[in-house]
Amino acid sequence: MAETLGTMTSRDTAPEIARRQLEMAMALPEAQRLRMASGMFDSARRILISDLQARKVPREKWPGEIFRRVYGPDFRPETAERIAARLDEKAAGYGG
């Protein structure tokens, strides 16, 4: 079962370790935490885009694919698919 710490969910980290990680992160200066978060976002974005390119997913399908991977698990499957399809439709309407 996942342990929830604020908005952070950890499925493979013991609760006491997750609490310690959070304490250590919160002890850092705000600017450093922001740099770390920004760096993690940029890395995740590069990995996701690299995978989409490697699988030759058409550019106009990227919004739906990204939504499915990042936010899909937070929705019922039929709702996630409806949202992803709408994102793809909008992207296709903008020329990809």
Secondary structure, DSSP 8 states (H G I E B T S, - for coil): --EEETTEEESSS-HHHHHHHHHHHHHS-HHHHHHHHHHHHHHHHHHHHHHHHHTT--GGGHHHHHHHHHTGGGS-HHHHHHHHHHHHHHHHHTT-
